[in-house]
Amino acid sequence: MTGHPRIPAPRRVTIKDVAARAGVSIGAVSLAANNRPGVSEATRARIHAAAAELGWQPSQAAKSLSGSSRTINTIGLVLSRPARHIGLEPFFMEFIAGIESILEERSCSLLLHLVRDTDQELAVQREWWHTRRISGTILVDIQQDDPRIPALQKIGVAAVAVGHPHLTGGLTSVWTDDAGAIEEAVRYLAALGHRRICRVGGNPALGHTAIRTAALEAVTRELGLEDARSVPTDYSGEQGARATRALLSSARPPTAIIYDNDIMAVAGVSVATEMGLHVPTDLSLIAWDDSQLCQLTHPTLSAMSRDVFGFGAEVARKLFAVMNRETVESGPVPRPVLVPRSSTSPPAA
């Protein structure tokens, strides 16, 4: 039987083809493709035009091996959280989406890894940097005297830290005014007539948790309020519910509770109902971040609202500036602002 004639596979365009089309050496094409000095802007433009005409792109492997410079194509983000919490936590979904919006503009990727603790994160960060898997990294959940900061500074990782400058040891940082936001929430509740205001917070080892705790204590002391208890949690709905139940079962239960994220505030509504309390008449609640959960819950949740998507985008922009060795200053993103809804009102007489 006579078969069909075999059609040869199309030949892959190579760096030699680009060099021939542009009339330059292979070395010049490599320099232009990897954004390295050594060719004039006119030659660089001619090489890029030739590459576009031929449909050629350098392989990522070749780019990572070309000289000592690192091509920016991947950034890292390590989270020390259980995987199931990440899927339920609106903050990180919005924050990562903001990062991705900037990476997409630059045809770059995010390498996300979940770990158990700080030691494991440091091992991951070192491995990524030394094997050239990333060009830079984003540090979140900054701790007091965070061991990651001097370790990463020592090995030269390009990094941006999400945390107040007094916590970030000289790294470029982006942060929100947690103290100012707590103060606004407490003053609002006090103006409604609340005297016993508590908080369901996060991990006390984290810098932003400590800032919020100190701010709560300071403003309640200034206003002469009766209570300033902060109950630590892991940010999960389960622990948020447990903390709410403990506060409401105490000898002098609060008439208002501020939560460190939205999912715990939603859990708080359920606990209040379970214990026969009416929100907001018997108990006022304020969430944090103002995700869509706050408007889907009944009653709708008052919240300290912030642009989490924009927060992630700003962190990514600053990281690109750091990786490109540009002059970049640390700076805050807009402060969370109170959005009153149906979960807050004056306390029952």
TAHU-V478300 format. One record per pair of residues at least 12 apart in sequence whose C-alpha atoms are under 10 Angstrom apart, sorted by sequence separation. I is the first residue (numbers start at 1). J is the second residue. D is the distance in whole Angstrom. If there is no record, write none. Layout:
i,j,d
I,J,D
I,J,D
This chain:
i,j,d
14,26,10
15,27,9
27,39,10
28,40,10
32,44,5
113,125,10
125,137,8
149,161,9
159,171,7
160,172,5
161,173,5
162,174,5
163,175,5
164,176,8
186,198,9
201,213,8
216,228,6
217,229,8
231,243,6
272,284,10
290,302,8
291,303,9
318,330,8
16,29,9
31,44,9
32,45,8
60,73,8
79,92,10
158,171,9
159,172,7
160,173,5
161,174,6
162,175,6
163,176,8
164,177,8
199,212,9
200,213,10
215,228,10
216,229,9
217,230,9
230,243,9
231,244,9
244,257,8
272,285,10
288,301,10
290,303,5
318,331,10
15,29,7
29,43,9
32,46,10
33,47,8
96,110,9
158,172,9
159,173,9
160,174,8
161,175,8
162,176,9
163,177,10
164,178,9
199,213,8
214,228,10
216,230,8
269,283,9
287,301,7
288,302,9
289,303,7
290,304,6
291,305,8
15,30,8
28,43,8
29,44,8
32,47,7
33,48,8
137,152,10
213,228,9
231,246,9
244,259,10
268,283,10
269,284,9
285,300,10
286,301,6
287,302,6
288,303,5
289,304,6
290,305,5
291,306,9
315,330,10
28,44,8
31,47,10
32,48,8
96,112,9
153,169,9
213,229,9
214,230,10
231,247,8
269,285,8
285,301,7
286,302,5
287,303,4
288,304,5
289,305,5
290,306,7
291,307,9
315,331,10
29,46,10
30,47,10
111,128,10
153,170,9
182,199,10
199,216,8
213,230,7
230,247,10
268,285,8
284,301,9
285,302,7
286,303,5
287,304,6
288,305,7
289,306,6
290,307,9
291,308,9
314,331,10
15,33,10
29,47,6
33,51,9
149,167,9
150,168,10
153,171,8
198,216,9
212,230,9
213,231,10
229,247,9
268,286,10
284,302,9
285,303,8
286,304,7
287,305,9
288,306,8
289,307,8
290,308,9
314,332,10
315,333,9
24,43,8
28,47,8
29,48,9
77,96,9
142,161,7
149,168,7
150,169,8
152,171,10
197,216,9
198,217,10
213,232,10
240,259,8
266,285,9
268,287,10
279,298,9
280,299,8
289,308,7
314,333,8
23,43,9
136,156,10
137,157,7
138,158,9
139,159,7
140,160,9
141,161,9
142,162,7
143,163,9
148,168,10
149,169,7
150,170,10
240,260,9
244,264,9
265,285,7
266,286,10
279,299,7
22,43,8
29,50,10
136,157,6
137,158,6
138,159,6
139,160,6
140,161,6
141,162,7
142,163,6
145,166,10
146,167,8
149,170,9
150,171,10
209,230,10
240,261,9
243,264,9
244,265,9
265,286,7
266,287,8
278,299,10
279,300,10
280,301,10
311,332,9
312,333,10
22,44,10
24,46,9
29,51,9
111,133,9
135,157,8
136,158,5
137,159,5
138,160,5
139,161,5
140,162,5
141,163,8
142,164,9
144,166,9
145,167,7
146,168,8
149,171,8
198,220,10
240,262,10
241,263,10
242,264,10
265,287,5
279,301,10
311,333,6
22,45,10
23,46,9
24,47,8
111,134,8
125,148,9
129,152,9
134,157,9
135,158,7
136,159,6
137,160,7
138,161,6
139,162,6
140,163,7
144,167,6
145,168,8
146,169,9
197,220,8
209,232,9
240,263,8
241,264,7
244,267,8
245,268,8
248,271,9
256,279,10
264,287,8
265,288,8
310,333,8
311,334,9
22,46,6
23,47,9
33,57,8
34,58,9
75,99,10
110,134,9
134,158,9
135,159,9
136,160,8
137,161,9
138,162,7
139,163,9
143,167,7
144,168,9
145,169,8
196,220,9
235,259,9
237,261,9
240,264,5
241,265,8
243,267,10
244,268,6
248,272,8
256,280,9
262,286,9
263,287,8
264,288,9
310,334,9
21,46,9
22,47,5
33,58,7
109,134,9
118,143,10
122,147,9
126,151,9
130,155,9
142,167,7
143,168,9
195,220,9
227,252,9
229,254,9
235,260,7
236,261,9
237,262,9
238,263,9
239,264,8
240,265,7
241,266,9
242,267,9
243,268,9
244,269,9
255,280,9
261,286,9
262,287,5
263,288,9
308,333,10
21,47,8
22,48,9
111,137,9
122,148,6
125,151,10
126,152,8
129,155,8
142,168,7
204,230,10
226,252,10
227,253,9
228,254,10
235,261,7
236,262,10
237,263,6
238,264,8
240,266,9
241,267,5
242,268,9
244,270,10
245,271,6
249,275,9
255,281,9
256,282,9
257,283,8
258,284,9
259,285,8
260,286,9
261,287,6
262,288,5
263,289,10
307,333,9
19,46,10
20,47,10
22,49,8
23,50,9
110,137,9
121,148,8
122,149,10
125,152,8
129,156,9
130,157,9
204,231,9
205,232,10
227,254,8
230,257,9
233,260,9
235,262,9
236,263,7
237,264,5
240,267,6
241,268,6
244,271,7
245,272,8
248,275,8
255,282,7
256,283,5
257,284,6
258,285,6
259,286,6
260,287,7
261,288,5
262,289,7
266,293,8
270,297,10
306,333,9
307,334,8
18,46,10
19,47,7
21,49,9
22,50,6
30,58,8
34,62,10
75,103,9
86,114,9
118,146,9
119,147,9
129,157,7
195,223,9
197,225,8
198,226,10
199,227,10
201,229,10
202,230,9
203,231,9
204,232,6
226,254,9
229,257,10
230,258,9
231,259,10
232,260,10
235,263,8
236,264,6
237,265,8
239,267,9
240,268,7
241,269,9
243,271,10
244,272,8
254,282,9
255,283,5
256,284,4
257,285,5
258,286,5
259,287,5
260,288,5
261,289,6
262,290,7
263,291,9
265,293,9
266,294,8
269,297,8
270,298,10
306,334,7
307,335,9
308,336,10
18,47,7
21,50,6
22,51,8
29,58,10
34,63,7
74,103,9
118,147,8
119,148,9
122,151,8
126,155,8
128,157,10
129,158,9
139,168,9
179,208,9
182,211,9
183,212,9
186,215,10
195,224,8
196,225,6
197,226,8
198,227,7
199,228,8
200,229,8
201,230,6
202,231,8
203,232,6
204,233,8
230,259,9
235,264,7
237,266,8
238,267,7
241,270,8
242,271,9
245,274,9
248,277,10
254,283,8
255,284,6
256,285,6
257,286,6
258,287,6
259,288,6
260,289,8
261,290,8
262,291,7
265,294,8
269,298,8
306,335,7
307,336,8
18,48,9
20,50,9
21,51,8
33,63,8
34,64,9
36,66,10
73,103,9
83,113,10
118,148,7
122,152,8
125,155,10
126,156,10
178,208,7
179,209,10
182,212,6
186,216,7
190,220,9
195,225,5
196,226,5
197,227,6
198,228,5
199,229,6
200,230,6
201,231,6
202,232,5
203,233,6
204,234,9
234,264,10
237,267,6
238,268,10
241,271,6
245,275,8
253,283,10
254,284,9
255,285,9
256,286,8
257,287,9
258,288,8
259,289,10
261,291,9
262,292,9
263,293,8
266,296,10
269,299,8
305,335,9
306,336,5
307,337,10
18,49,9
19,50,8
36,67,9
83,114,7
126,157,9
177,208,9
178,209,9
179,210,10
180,211,10
181,212,8
182,213,9
185,216,9
194,225,8
195,226,6
196,227,5
197,228,6
198,229,5
199,230,5
200,231,5
201,232,5
202,233,5
203,234,6
233,264,9
236,267,9
237,268,8
240,271,9
241,272,9
262,293,7
263,294,9
266,297,7
269,300,10
304,335,9
305,336,5
306,337,7
18,50,6
19,51,9
21,53,9
30,62,9
34,66,8
81,113,10
82,114,7
83,115,9
125,157,9
139,171,10
176,208,9
178,210,10
179,211,6
180,212,9
182,214,10
183,215,7
187,219,8
194,226,9
195,227,7
196,228,8
197,229,8
198,230,6
199,231,6
200,232,6
201,233,6
202,234,6
203,235,8
262,294,7
265,297,10
266,298,9
269,301,9
304,336,5
305,337,5
306,338,9
17,50,9
18,51,6
21,54,9
30,63,9
33,66,10
34,67,9
36,69,8
73,106,8
74,107,9
75,108,8
76,109,9
77,110,7
78,111,8
79,112,8
80,113,9
81,114,6
82,115,8
175,208,9
178,211,7
179,212,5
182,215,6
183,216,7
186,219,7
187,220,9
190,223,8
195,228,10
196,229,9
197,230,10
198,231,8
199,232,9
200,233,7
201,234,8
202,235,6
266,299,10
303,336,9
304,337,5
305,338,6
306,339,10
17,51,9
18,52,9
35,69,9
36,70,10
72,106,9
73,107,7
74,108,6
75,109,6
76,110,6
77,111,6
78,112,6
79,113,6
80,114,6
81,115,7
82,116,8
139,173,9
177,211,9
178,212,6
179,213,8
181,215,9
182,216,6
183,217,10
186,220,7
190,224,10
201,235,8
202,236,9
266,300,9
303,337,8
304,338,5
305,339,6
18,53,9
31,66,9
34,69,8
35,70,10
36,71,9
72,107,9
73,108,5
74,109,5
75,110,5
76,111,5
77,112,5
78,113,5
79,114,5
80,115,5
81,116,7
138,173,10
177,212,9
178,213,10
179,214,8
180,215,8
181,216,10
182,217,10
183,218,9
184,219,9
190,225,8
200,235,9
248,283,9
266,301,8
303,338,6
304,339,6
305,340,10
15,51,9
18,54,7
30,66,8
31,67,10
34,70,9
35,71,8
72,108,7
73,109,6
74,110,6
75,111,6
76,112,6
77,113,6
78,114,6
79,115,6
80,116,5
81,117,8
179,215,5
180,216,10
183,219,6
187,223,8
265,301,8
302,338,7
303,339,5
304,340,9
14,51,10
17,54,8
18,55,9
30,67,10
34,71,7
72,109,9
73,110,9
74,111,7
75,112,9
76,113,8
77,114,9
78,115,7
79,116,9
80,117,6
178,215,8
179,216,8
182,219,8
183,220,9
186,223,9
202,239,10
265,302,10
302,339,6
303,340,7
13,51,9
18,56,8
33,71,10
34,72,9
79,117,9
80,118,7
202,240,9
265,303,9
301,339,9
302,340,4
303,341,8
17,56,9
18,57,10
79,118,9
99,138,10
167,206,10
168,207,10
179,218,10
186,225,10
200,239,9
201,240,8
262,301,9
301,340,8
302,341,4
14,54,9
78,118,10
80,120,9
167,207,7
179,219,10
200,240,7
300,340,9
301,341,6
302,342,7
303,343,9
13,54,7
14,55,10
15,56,8
80,121,7
166,207,9
167,208,9
200,241,9
262,303,8
300,341,6
301,342,6
302,343,6
303,344,10
12,54,10
13,55,8
14,56,7
15,57,9
78,120,10
79,121,8
200,242,10
201,243,9
216,258,10
261,303,9
262,304,10
299,341,8
300,342,5
301,343,5
302,344,6
12,55,10
13,56,6
14,57,9
15,58,8
78,121,7
163,206,10
164,207,8
200,243,7
261,304,9
299,342,6
300,343,6
301,344,8
302,345,10
12,56,9
13,57,9
14,58,9
77,121,10
78,122,9
163,207,7
164,208,8
199,243,9
200,244,7
258,302,10
259,303,9
260,304,9
298,342,8
299,343,6
300,344,9
163,208,7
199,244,9
258,303,9
259,304,10
297,342,10
298,343,8
299,344,9
78,124,8
162,208,10
198,244,10
258,304,9
290,336,9
295,341,9
297,343,10
78,125,8
164,211,9
200,247,9
289,336,8
290,337,10
294,341,9
295,342,10
76,124,10
77,125,9
199,247,9
212,260,9
288,336,9
289,337,9
290,338,9
76,125,8
198,247,8
288,337,10
289,338,10
290,339,8
294,343,10
288,338,9
209,260,8
287,338,10
76,128,8
286,338,9
287,339,10
75,128,10
76,129,9
286,339,9
286,340,8
198,253,9
199,254,9
286,341,9
196,252,8
197,253,9
198,254,6
285,341,10
286,342,10
287,343,9
76,133,9
77,134,10
196,253,7
197,254,6
198,255,8
199,256,8
200,257,7
201,258,8
202,259,9
285,342,9
286,343,7
74,132,9
75,133,8
76,134,6
196,254,5
197,255,6
198,256,6
199,257,5
200,258,6
201,259,6
202,260,6
284,342,9
285,343,6
286,344,7
74,133,7
75,134,5
76,135,8
77,136,9
78,137,8
79,138,10
146,205,10
195,254,8
196,255,6
197,256,5
198,257,5
199,258,5
200,259,5
201,260,5
202,261,8
284,343,6
285,344,6
73,133,9
74,134,5
75,135,6
76,136,6
77,137,6
78,138,8
79,139,9
80,140,9
143,203,10
144,204,10
145,205,10
146,206,9
194,254,9
195,255,7
196,256,7
197,257,6
198,258,6
199,259,6
200,260,6
201,261,8
283,343,8
284,344,4
285,345,9
71,132,9
73,134,7
74,135,6
75,136,5
76,137,4
77,138,5
78,139,7
79,140,7
80,141,8
143,204,9
144,205,7
145,206,10
146,207,9
194,255,6
195,256,8
196,257,9
197,258,8
198,259,9
199,260,8
200,261,9
280,341,10
283,344,8
284,345,6
70,132,7
72,134,8
73,135,7
74,136,8
75,137,5
76,138,6
77,139,7
78,140,8
79,141,8
141,203,9
143,205,6
144,206,7
145,207,9
193,255,10
194,256,7
202,264,10
280,342,7
281,343,9
282,344,10
283,345,8
284,346,8
70,133,10
71,134,9
72,135,5
73,136,10
74,137,9
75,138,8
76,139,9
77,140,8
78,141,10
142,205,9
143,206,4
144,207,6
201,264,9
279,342,8
280,343,5
281,344,8
282,345,9
283,346,9
284,347,8
70,134,9
71,135,7
72,136,8
141,205,9
142,206,6
143,207,5
144,208,9
200,264,8
279,343,6
280,344,5
281,345,7
282,346,9
283,347,7
70,135,6
141,206,6
142,207,6
143,208,8
200,265,9
278,343,10
279,344,8
280,345,6
281,346,7
282,347,6
283,348,9
69,135,10
70,136,10
140,206,10
141,207,7
142,208,8
143,209,9
144,210,9
189,255,10
190,256,10
279,345,9
280,346,8
281,347,6
282,348,6
64,131,9
65,132,9
141,208,8
142,209,10
143,210,9
189,256,7
280,347,8
281,348,6
282,349,9
64,132,7
141,209,9
189,257,9
200,268,9
279,347,10
280,348,9
281,349,9
64,133,8
189,258,10
64,134,10
186,256,9
64,135,10
186,257,10
186,258,8
185,258,8
269,343,9
182,258,9
182,260,10
75,158,10
76,159,9
75,159,9
199,285,10
197,284,9
198,285,10
199,286,9
200,287,10
256,343,10
257,344,10
197,285,10
256,344,8
194,283,10
256,345,9
194,284,9
256,346,10
255,346,9
256,347,8
255,347,7
255,348,9
189,284,8
189,285,10
189,286,9
186,286,10
185,286,8
185,287,10
182,288,10
181,288,10
185,302,10
185,303,9
185,304,7
184,304,9
182,304,9
181,304,7
181,305,9
176,306,9
176,311,9
175,311,8
174,311,8
174,312,9
174,314,8
175,315,9
174,315,6
173,315,8
172,315,10
174,318,8
173,318,8
89,235,8
172,318,8
173,319,9
89,236,8
172,319,8
88,236,8
89,237,9
85,234,9
88,237,9
162,311,9
85,235,8
86,236,10
162,312,9
172,322,8
188,338,9
85,236,7
171,322,10
185,336,10
194,345,9
82,234,10
84,236,10
85,237,9
184,336,9
185,337,9
188,340,9
192,344,9
193,345,9
194,346,7
195,347,9
81,234,9
162,315,7
184,337,8
185,338,7
192,345,7
193,346,6
194,347,6
81,235,10
161,315,8
181,335,7
182,336,9
184,338,7
185,339,10
192,346,5
193,347,6
194,348,10
160,315,7
173,328,10
174,329,9
175,330,9
176,331,9
177,332,7
180,335,8
181,336,6
182,337,10
185,340,10
189,344,8
191,346,8
192,347,7
193,348,9
159,315,10
160,316,8
172,328,7
173,329,8
174,330,6
175,331,7
176,332,6
177,333,8
179,335,10
180,336,8
181,337,7
182,338,10
188,344,10
189,345,8
190,346,9
193,349,10
160,317,10
161,318,10
172,329,7
173,330,5
174,331,5
175,332,5
176,333,6
177,334,8
178,335,8
180,337,9
181,338,8
189,346,8
160,318,7
161,319,9
171,329,10
172,330,5
173,331,7
174,332,5
175,333,6
176,334,7
177,335,5
178,336,8
189,347,9
159,318,9
160,319,6
171,330,8
172,331,8
173,332,8
174,333,7
175,334,9
176,335,6
177,336,7
159,319,6
160,320,9
170,330,9
175,335,9
176,336,7
158,319,8
159,320,9
160,321,10
158,320,9
160,322,8
158,321,10
159,322,7
160,323,10
158,322,6
159,323,8
158,323,6
165,330,8
157,323,9
158,324,9
164,330,9
165,331,9
158,325,9
163,330,10
164,331,9
165,332,10
162,330,10
163,331,10
164,332,8
161,330,9
163,332,9
91,261,8
160,330,9
162,332,10
90,261,9
91,262,8
89,261,8
90,262,8
91,263,10
89,262,8
90,263,8
89,263,7
138,312,10
88,263,8
89,264,10
139,315,10
138,315,8
138,316,8
137,316,9
136,316,10
138,319,8
137,319,8
136,319,7
137,320,10
135,319,10
136,320,8
135,320,9
136,322,8
137,323,10
136,323,7
135,323,7
135,324,10
91,288,9
94,291,9
91,289,7
90,289,8
91,290,9
90,290,9
91,291,8
90,291,6
89,291,10
90,292,8
90,293,8
101,309,9
98,307,10
100,309,10
101,310,9
98,308,7
99,309,8
102,312,9
103,313,9
97,308,9
98,309,4
99,310,9
101,312,9
102,313,6
95,307,9
96,308,9
97,309,6
98,310,6
99,311,8
100,312,8
101,313,7
102,314,9
94,307,9
95,308,5
96,309,8
97,310,9
98,311,7
99,312,5
100,313,8
102,315,9
103,316,8
94,308,6
95,309,5
98,312,4
99,313,5
102,316,6
103,317,9
106,320,10
93,308,9
94,309,5
95,310,8
96,311,10
97,312,7
98,313,4
99,314,8
101,316,9
102,317,7
91,307,10
92,308,8
93,309,9
94,310,9
95,311,7
96,312,6
97,313,8
98,314,8
99,315,7
100,316,8
91,308,7
92,309,9
94,311,9
95,312,5
96,313,8
98,315,9
99,316,5
103,320,9
90,308,9
91,309,9
94,312,8
95,313,8
98,316,8
99,317,8
102,320,9
93,312,10
94,313,10
95,314,10
92,312,9
95,315,9
96,316,10
91,312,10
75,316,9
75,319,9
75,320,9
72,320,8
75,323,10
72,323,8
71,323,10
72,324,9
70,323,9
71,324,10
70,324,10
